[in-house]
Amino acid sequence: MKKKLTIIMVSFLFVFCNNNNNVANTEKEPLSGTFSSHDEKAEILWRNMNSFAKADFSYAEELLTSNFSLKSAGDTNDVANGPAEAIEYWNGIHSIYENITFDSEGRLMTFVHNNGEVWSAYFGEFYADGKFSKKKIAFPIHVWIQWEGNKIIRQVDMLDSKFLTEEMMAGSLK
């Protein structure tokens, strides 16, 4: 009987210590958390991207905070601050590309971190036709947006900017 009681106590301690270890890891890992696919916030991102592709930025005033910041992975500074600058930047992309679309098979997710941050992200392909070079391009793009409640406070676009640079150069030669 004593052996059985000892085994039960040791088992209980292992379970208890393991559970405490998980709690401690959560506290040490503030950027861990959960993610979901195609949830409401991720679907809003997808709708915004498709509106962007059509040069429809009507969502900007409704969803972007006044202190919204937009960063491209290749830039050290923000490329736009606030909805008006974001729209100006996005119009600049439309001035060099047409027939913009995104891969509908891309990954669309929302991440809820233990520190309270909520991010939605798209991992897929950007397709467009260069207005100056007439080249059809396709390149990987990751778009991250950070939420504060139901408003977007930050966007980070990760892409290879060489395609943008090449098309701008082709435009300057015309």
PyRosetta script that sets phi, psi and omega in degrees:
from pyrosetta import init, pose_from_sequence

init()
pose = pose_from_sequence("MKKKLTIIMVSFLFVFCNNNNNVANTEKEPLSGTFSSHDEKAEILWRNMNSFAKADFSYAEELLTSNFSLKSAGDTNDVANGPAEAIEYWNGIHSIYENITFDSEGRLMTFVHNNGEVWSAYFGEFYADGKFSKKKIAFPIHVWIQWEGNKIIRQVDMLDSKFLTEEMMAGSLK")
pose.set_psi(1, -39.8)
pose.set_omega(1, 179.8)
pose.set_phi(2, -62.6)
pose.set_psi(2, -38.3)
pose.set_omega(2, 178.2)
pose.set_phi(3, -62.8)
pose.set_psi(3, -43.9)
pose.set_omega(3, -179.6)
pose.set_phi(4, -63.7)
pose.set_psi(4, -41.7)
pose.set_omega(4, 179.2)
pose.set_phi(5, -64.3)
pose.set_psi(5, -39.5)
pose.set_omega(5, 178.1)
pose.set_phi(6, -64.4)
pose.set_psi(6, -44.0)
pose.set_omega(6, 179.0)
pose.set_phi(7, -61.8)
pose.set_psi(7, -42.7)
pose.set_omega(7, 179.4)
pose.set_phi(8, -63.9)
pose.set_psi(8, -43.9)
pose.set_omega(8, -179.9)
pose.set_phi(9, -64.2)
pose.set_psi(9, -43.8)
pose.set_omega(9, 179.2)
pose.set_phi(10, -64.2)
pose.set_psi(10, -42.6)
pose.set_omega(10, 177.9)
pose.set_phi(11, -61.2)
pose.set_psi(11, -43.7)
pose.set_omega(11, 179.0)
pose.set_phi(12, -60.4)
pose.set_psi(12, -43.9)
pose.set_omega(12, 179.3)
pose.set_phi(13, -62.8)
pose.set_psi(13, -41.2)
pose.set_omega(13, 177.6)
pose.set_phi(14, -60.8)
pose.set_psi(14, -45.8)
pose.set_omega(14, 179.9)
pose.set_phi(15, -64.1)
pose.set_psi(15, -46.6)
pose.set_omega(15, -178.9)
pose.set_phi(16, -60.8)
pose.set_psi(16, -47.6)
pose.set_omega(16, -179.7)
pose.set_phi(17, -64.5)
pose.set_psi(17, -39.5)
pose.set_omega(17, 178.8)
pose.set_phi(18, -63.3)
pose.set_psi(18, -43.2)
pose.set_omega(18, 178.7)
pose.set_phi(19, -64.4)
pose.set_psi(19, -42.1)
pose.set_omega(19, 177.5)
pose.set_phi(20, -64.1)
pose.set_psi(20, -36.4)
pose.set_omega(20, 178.6)
pose.set_phi(21, -63.0)
pose.set_psi(21, -40.6)
pose.set_omega(21, 178.5)
pose.set_phi(22, -64.1)
pose.set_psi(22, -40.3)
pose.set_omega(22, 178.2)
pose.set_phi(23, -64.0)
pose.set_psi(23, -44.7)
pose.set_omega(23, -180.0)
pose.set_phi(24, -62.1)
pose.set_psi(24, -40.5)
pose.set_omega(24, 179.1)
pose.set_phi(25, -64.6)
pose.set_psi(25, -36.2)
pose.set_omega(25, 178.1)
pose.set_phi(26, -63.4)
pose.set_psi(26, -42.1)
pose.set_omega(26, 179.1)
pose.set_phi(27, -67.5)
pose.set_psi(27, -35.2)
pose.set_omega(27, 179.6)
pose.set_phi(28, -77.7)
pose.set_psi(28, -21.3)
pose.set_omega(28, -176.3)
pose.set_phi(29, -114.0)
pose.set_psi(29, 75.7)
pose.set_omega(29, -176.9)
pose.set_phi(30, -65.4)
pose.set_psi(30, -20.7)
pose.set_omega(30, -179.8)
pose.set_phi(31, -94.0)
pose.set_psi(31, 6.4)
pose.set_omega(31, 170.2)
pose.set_phi(32, -82.2)
pose.set_psi(32, 170.0)
pose.set_omega(32, -178.7)
pose.set_phi(33, 162.7)
pose.set_psi(33, -142.6)
pose.set_omega(33, -178.0)
pose.set_phi(34, -126.7)
pose.set_psi(34, 160.2)
pose.set_omega(34, 172.0)
pose.set_phi(35, -138.7)
pose.set_psi(35, 153.9)
pose.set_omega(35, 176.9)
pose.set_phi(36, -134.4)
pose.set_psi(36, 160.3)
pose.set_omega(36, -178.5)
pose.set_phi(37, -112.5)
pose.set_psi(37, 135.4)
pose.set_omega(37, 176.8)
pose.set_phi(38, 56.8)
pose.set_psi(38, 36.8)
pose.set_omega(38, 174.7)
pose.set_phi(39, -79.3)
pose.set_psi(39, -178.1)
pose.set_omega(39, -175.4)
pose.set_phi(40, -59.5)
pose.set_psi(40, -45.2)
pose.set_omega(40, -178.4)
pose.set_phi(41, -67.3)
pose.set_psi(41, -41.4)
pose.set_omega(41, 177.9)
pose.set_phi(42, -63.6)
pose.set_psi(42, -38.1)
pose.set_omega(42, 178.0)
pose.set_phi(43, -66.5)
pose.set_psi(43, -34.0)
pose.set_omega(43, 175.0)
pose.set_phi(44, -63.8)
pose.set_psi(44, -43.9)
pose.set_omega(44, 176.1)
pose.set_phi(45, -56.4)
pose.set_psi(45, -46.3)
pose.set_omega(45, -178.9)
pose.set_phi(46, -61.4)
pose.set_psi(46, -43.6)
pose.set_omega(46, 177.6)
pose.set_phi(47, -62.7)
pose.set_psi(47, -42.5)
pose.set_omega(47, 178.3)
pose.set_phi(48, -61.3)
pose.set_psi(48, -42.2)
pose.set_omega(48, -179.8)
pose.set_phi(49, -63.7)
pose.set_psi(49, -40.1)
pose.set_omega(49, 179.1)
pose.set_phi(50, -70.6)
pose.set_psi(50, -33.4)
pose.set_omega(50, 173.8)
pose.set_phi(51, -66.9)
pose.set_psi(51, -43.6)
pose.set_omega(51, 176.1)
pose.set_phi(52, -55.2)
pose.set_psi(52, -43.8)
pose.set_omega(52, -178.2)
pose.set_phi(53, -58.9)
pose.set_psi(53, -28.5)
pose.set_omega(53, 179.4)
pose.set_phi(54, -95.9)
pose.set_psi(54, 9.9)
pose.set_omega(54, -176.9)
pose.set_phi(55, 59.9)
pose.set_psi(55, 33.2)
pose.set_omega(55, 176.0)
pose.set_phi(56, -107.0)
pose.set_psi(56, 106.5)
pose.set_omega(56, -177.4)
pose.set_phi(57, -108.6)
pose.set_psi(57, 24.8)
pose.set_omega(57, -177.2)
pose.set_phi(58, -62.1)
pose.set_psi(58, -23.2)
pose.set_omega(58, 179.5)
pose.set_phi(59, -72.4)
pose.set_psi(59, -19.3)
pose.set_omega(59, -172.3)
pose.set_phi(60, -60.6)
pose.set_psi(60, -49.7)
pose.set_omega(60, -177.8)
pose.set_phi(61, -64.3)
pose.set_psi(61, -33.2)
pose.set_omega(61, -178.4)
pose.set_phi(62, -77.3)
pose.set_psi(62, -39.6)
pose.set_omega(62, -170.2)
pose.set_phi(63, -104.5)
pose.set_psi(63, -25.9)
pose.set_omega(63, -176.4)
pose.set_phi(64, -88.5)
pose.set_psi(64, 136.3)
pose.set_omega(64, 176.1)
pose.set_phi(65, -73.0)
pose.set_psi(65, 162.5)
pose.set_omega(65, 179.8)
pose.set_phi(66, -65.2)
pose.set_psi(66, -26.0)
pose.set_omega(66, 178.0)
pose.set_phi(67, -100.0)
pose.set_psi(67, 22.0)
pose.set_omega(67, 177.5)
pose.set_phi(68, -53.6)
pose.set_psi(68, 138.2)
pose.set_omega(68, 175.2)
pose.set_phi(69, -126.2)
pose.set_psi(69, 142.0)
pose.set_omega(69, -179.9)
pose.set_phi(70, -122.2)
pose.set_psi(70, 127.1)
pose.set_omega(70, -179.4)
pose.set_phi(71, -128.2)
pose.set_psi(71, 140.8)
pose.set_omega(71, 171.4)
pose.set_phi(72, -103.1)
pose.set_psi(72, 139.5)
pose.set_omega(72, -173.7)
pose.set_phi(73, -55.6)
pose.set_psi(73, -26.9)
pose.set_omega(73, -178.7)
pose.set_phi(74, -85.6)
pose.set_psi(74, -5.4)
pose.set_omega(74, -177.1)
pose.set_phi(75, -107.6)
pose.set_psi(75, 142.5)
pose.set_omega(75, 177.8)
pose.set_phi(76, -83.0)
pose.set_psi(76, -26.9)
pose.set_omega(76, 178.7)
pose.set_phi(77, -105.7)
pose.set_psi(77, 164.1)
pose.set_omega(77, 174.2)
pose.set_phi(78, -63.1)
pose.set_psi(78, 142.8)
pose.set_omega(78, 175.1)
pose.set_phi(79, -88.5)
pose.set_psi(79, -16.2)
pose.set_omega(79, 177.3)
pose.set_phi(80, -158.3)
pose.set_psi(80, 145.5)
pose.set_omega(80, 174.1)
pose.set_phi(81, -130.1)
pose.set_psi(81, 124.4)
pose.set_omega(81, -178.7)
pose.set_phi(82, 86.4)
pose.set_psi(82, 159.7)
pose.set_omega(82, -178.0)
pose.set_phi(83, -59.5)
pose.set_psi(83, -40.6)
pose.set_omega(83, -177.0)
pose.set_phi(84, -63.4)
pose.set_psi(84, -45.3)
pose.set_omega(84, 178.5)
pose.set_phi(85, -67.0)
pose.set_psi(85, -36.1)
pose.set_omega(85, 178.2)
pose.set_phi(86, -62.2)
pose.set_psi(86, -45.4)
pose.set_omega(86, 179.3)
pose.set_phi(87, -62.8)
pose.set_psi(87, -40.2)
pose.set_omega(87, 177.7)
pose.set_phi(88, -62.0)
pose.set_psi(88, -43.5)
pose.set_omega(88, 178.6)
pose.set_phi(89, -62.9)
pose.set_psi(89, -46.8)
pose.set_omega(89, -179.5)
pose.set_phi(90, -64.7)
pose.set_psi(90, -36.4)
pose.set_omega(90, 175.0)
pose.set_phi(91, -63.4)
pose.set_psi(91, -33.8)
pose.set_omega(91, 175.9)
pose.set_phi(92, -61.2)
pose.set_psi(92, -38.9)
pose.set_omega(92, 177.2)
pose.set_phi(93, -65.5)
pose.set_psi(93, -39.8)
pose.set_omega(93, 178.7)
pose.set_phi(94, -70.8)
pose.set_psi(94, -18.6)
pose.set_omega(94, 177.8)
pose.set_phi(95, -75.5)
pose.set_psi(95, -17.7)
pose.set_omega(95, 179.0)
pose.set_phi(96, -112.9)
pose.set_psi(96, -14.7)
pose.set_omega(96, 180.0)
pose.set_phi(97, -128.2)
pose.set_psi(97, 151.2)
pose.set_omega(97, 172.4)
pose.set_phi(98, -135.2)
pose.set_psi(98, 169.7)
pose.set_omega(98, -178.6)
pose.set_phi(99, 55.1)
pose.set_psi(99, 44.3)
pose.set_omega(99, -179.3)
pose.set_phi(100, -75.2)
pose.set_psi(100, 133.2)
pose.set_omega(100, 173.7)
pose.set_phi(101, -145.8)
pose.set_psi(101, 166.8)
pose.set_omega(101, 175.5)
pose.set_phi(102, -125.1)
pose.set_psi(102, 149.3)
pose.set_omega(102, -179.8)
pose.set_phi(103, -65.4)
pose.set_psi(103, 117.5)
pose.set_omega(103, -179.9)
pose.set_phi(104, -70.4)
pose.set_psi(104, -12.1)
pose.set_omega(104, 177.2)
pose.set_phi(105, -89.1)
pose.set_psi(105, 2.5)
pose.set_omega(105, 179.3)
pose.set_phi(106, -64.7)
pose.set_psi(106, 162.9)
pose.set_omega(106, 177.9)
pose.set_phi(107, -82.5)
pose.set_psi(107, 138.6)
pose.set_omega(107, -178.3)
pose.set_phi(108, -133.2)
pose.set_psi(108, 115.6)
pose.set_omega(108, -172.6)
pose.set_phi(109, -143.2)
pose.set_psi(109, 159.3)
pose.set_omega(109, 170.3)
pose.set_phi(110, -124.2)
pose.set_psi(110, 134.6)
pose.set_omega(110, -178.7)
pose.set_phi(111, -113.0)
pose.set_psi(111, 125.9)
pose.set_omega(111, 176.0)
pose.set_phi(112, -111.6)
pose.set_psi(112, 110.2)
pose.set_omega(112, -175.6)
pose.set_phi(113, -87.5)
pose.set_psi(113, 156.0)
pose.set_omega(113, 178.8)
pose.set_phi(114, -63.6)
pose.set_psi(114, -20.8)
pose.set_omega(114, 179.6)
pose.set_phi(115, -86.8)
pose.set_psi(115, 4.6)
pose.set_omega(115, 177.1)
pose.set_phi(116, 98.0)
pose.set_psi(116, -13.1)
pose.set_omega(116, 179.0)
pose.set_phi(117, -69.3)
pose.set_psi(117, 142.4)
pose.set_omega(117, 175.8)
pose.set_phi(118, -127.2)
pose.set_psi(118, 123.5)
pose.set_omega(118, -179.5)
pose.set_phi(119, -126.9)
pose.set_psi(119, 140.0)
pose.set_omega(119, 168.4)
pose.set_phi(120, -112.2)
pose.set_psi(120, 148.8)
pose.set_omega(120, -174.9)
pose.set_phi(121, -145.1)
pose.set_psi(121, 149.7)
pose.set_omega(121, 173.3)
pose.set_phi(122, -121.7)
pose.set_psi(122, 131.1)
pose.set_omega(122, 175.8)
pose.set_phi(123, -122.1)
pose.set_psi(123, 107.6)
pose.set_omega(123, -176.8)
pose.set_phi(124, -166.5)
pose.set_psi(124, -146.8)
pose.set_omega(124, -175.9)
pose.set_phi(125, -121.5)
pose.set_psi(125, 144.5)
pose.set_omega(125, 174.0)
pose.set_phi(126, -106.4)
pose.set_psi(126, 129.8)
pose.set_omega(126, 177.9)
pose.set_phi(127, -122.2)
pose.set_psi(127, 141.5)
pose.set_omega(127, 177.5)
pose.set_phi(128, -166.0)
pose.set_psi(128, 167.0)
pose.set_omega(128, 173.1)
pose.set_phi(129, -112.3)
pose.set_psi(129, 129.2)
pose.set_omega(129, 177.2)
pose.set_phi(130, -68.4)
pose.set_psi(130, 130.7)
pose.set_omega(130, -179.9)
pose.set_phi(131, -70.6)
pose.set_psi(131, -27.9)
pose.set_omega(131, -176.6)
pose.set_phi(132, -101.9)
pose.set_psi(132, -45.0)
pose.set_omega(132, -177.5)
pose.set_phi(133, -81.3)
pose.set_psi(133, -21.2)
pose.set_omega(133, -175.3)
pose.set_phi(134, 65.6)
pose.set_psi(134, 13.7)
pose.set_omega(134, 177.8)
pose.set_phi(135, -80.5)
pose.set_psi(135, 141.1)
pose.set_omega(135, 169.7)
pose.set_phi(136, -87.3)
pose.set_psi(136, 127.6)
pose.set_omega(136, -178.6)
pose.set_phi(137, -120.4)
pose.set_psi(137, 156.0)
pose.set_omega(137, 173.1)
pose.set_phi(138, -149.4)
pose.set_psi(138, 130.3)
pose.set_omega(138, 176.6)
pose.set_phi(139, -150.2)
pose.set_psi(139, 154.3)
pose.set_omega(139, 178.4)
pose.set_phi(140, -66.2)
pose.set_psi(140, 142.9)
pose.set_omega(140, 176.3)
pose.set_phi(141, -142.4)
pose.set_psi(141, 141.8)
pose.set_omega(141, 172.4)
pose.set_phi(142, -121.6)
pose.set_psi(142, 125.8)
pose.set_omega(142, 177.9)
pose.set_phi(143, -116.4)
pose.set_psi(143, 123.1)
pose.set_omega(143, 178.6)
pose.set_phi(144, -116.0)
pose.set_psi(144, 132.6)
pose.set_omega(144, 172.1)
pose.set_phi(145, -125.4)
pose.set_psi(145, 139.2)
pose.set_omega(145, 178.6)
pose.set_phi(146, -104.1)
pose.set_psi(146, 133.6)
pose.set_omega(146, -177.6)
pose.set_phi(147, -100.6)
pose.set_psi(147, 144.6)
pose.set_omega(147, 166.4)
pose.set_phi(148, -127.6)
pose.set_psi(148, 100.5)
pose.set_omega(148, -171.3)
pose.set_phi(149, 67.4)
pose.set_psi(149, -121.7)
pose.set_omega(149, 178.5)
pose.set_phi(150, -107.9)
pose.set_psi(150, 20.5)
pose.set_omega(150, 178.9)
pose.set_phi(151, -118.1)
pose.set_psi(151, 152.5)
pose.set_omega(151, 179.1)
pose.set_phi(152, -97.1)
pose.set_psi(152, 124.0)
pose.set_omega(152, -178.5)
pose.set_phi(153, -104.5)
pose.set_psi(153, -19.4)
pose.set_omega(153, -177.5)
pose.set_phi(154, -153.4)
pose.set_psi(154, 147.0)
pose.set_omega(154, 172.6)
pose.set_phi(155, -134.3)
pose.set_psi(155, 137.7)
pose.set_omega(155, 175.7)
pose.set_phi(156, -127.7)
pose.set_psi(156, 120.8)
pose.set_omega(156, 177.9)
pose.set_phi(157, -104.0)
pose.set_psi(157, 125.1)
pose.set_omega(157, 178.4)
pose.set_phi(158, -111.9)
pose.set_psi(158, 114.5)
pose.set_omega(158, -178.0)
pose.set_phi(159, -157.0)
pose.set_psi(159, 165.5)
pose.set_omega(159, 176.1)
pose.set_phi(160, -86.1)
pose.set_psi(160, 107.4)
pose.set_omega(160, -174.3)
pose.set_phi(161, -71.8)
pose.set_psi(161, -3.2)
pose.set_omega(161, -179.7)
pose.set_phi(162, -61.1)
pose.set_psi(162, -30.8)
pose.set_omega(162, 179.7)
pose.set_phi(163, -68.9)
pose.set_psi(163, -39.7)
pose.set_omega(163, 176.6)
pose.set_phi(164, -64.9)
pose.set_psi(164, -45.2)
pose.set_omega(164, -179.8)
pose.set_phi(165, -61.9)
pose.set_psi(165, -44.7)
pose.set_omega(165, 179.7)
pose.set_phi(166, -60.6)
pose.set_psi(166, -41.4)
pose.set_omega(166, -178.6)
pose.set_phi(167, -71.3)
pose.set_psi(167, -37.0)
pose.set_omega(167, 176.7)
pose.set_phi(168, -65.2)
pose.set_psi(168, -38.1)
pose.set_omega(168, 177.1)
pose.set_phi(169, -64.8)
pose.set_psi(169, -42.0)
pose.set_omega(169, 178.3)
pose.set_phi(170, -61.9)
pose.set_psi(170, -35.9)
pose.set_omega(170, 178.0)
pose.set_phi(171, -70.0)
pose.set_psi(171, -33.3)
pose.set_omega(171, -179.0)
pose.set_phi(172, -75.7)
pose.set_psi(172, -18.6)
pose.set_omega(172, 179.4)
pose.set_phi(173, -84.6)
pose.set_psi(173, -12.8)
pose.set_omega(173, -177.3)
pose.set_phi(174, -86.8)
pose.dump_pdb("model.pdb")
